[in-house]
Amino acid sequence: MRYNLLGQTGLFVSELCLGTMTFGGKGTWAAIGTLGAKEAEDLVGAAPDSGVNLHSAAPASTS
């Protein structure tokens, strides 16, 4: 996994990001927001093991 410096924070983040738009979406996102809690927990738990340390949890993904 490659990492990049996040601005001037001193933090290094993975080039890959775990997006969470399938984690319980409603409205427009309901068609793809059907991932169950167990599956979501499995994905979030596996991310660090794969080197992913950047997660996107934008409110637009679940609204």
N, C-alpha and C positions, 0 to 999 in steps of 0.2 A: 504494500500500500504506500502511496506517495502522500506526503503531507505538505501543506503550504501555510505560511505565516498569515494569520488573520489580522490584517491591518497592522496597527502598532500595539496590539494587545499583548504580544509575547506568546500567544497561543498558536499551536500548530493544529490544523484541522485536516482531516482526510479529504482527498479529492472526490471521493464518493460520499454522497449524503443519503441517509435513510429518510425517504419521504413517507408521510403517514396519511396521505389522502384516502387510503382505503380502510382506515381504522374507524369505521362507524359514521360515514358521511350521511348527510341528510339533504333533502331538497334536490338540487341539481346533481349532487354527488351520490345520491342514493343508489344509482345503478352500479357504481363500483365500490360503494362503501359498505360492503357486506362481510368484510373480514371479521371473524369472531375474536373474542377476547384471548382465547388460548393461542390462536394463530398469531395475533398481534404480539403477545408476550414472547412467543418463540422467536419472532423476527427481531424484536428489540433486544432480546437476550443474546442472539447470535451476532448482532452487529459488532460489538467490541471484539469478539473472538476473530472476526474477519478484518479487524483494523479500522472499522468505521467508527469515528467519534463525533460525527456531525449529523444532527437530526433536524429535519424540518417539521415543525408542528404549527404551521401557519393557520390562523383561525379560518381563513377562506377554504381550507381543505375540508373542514367539517361543518361548514355553515351552509 
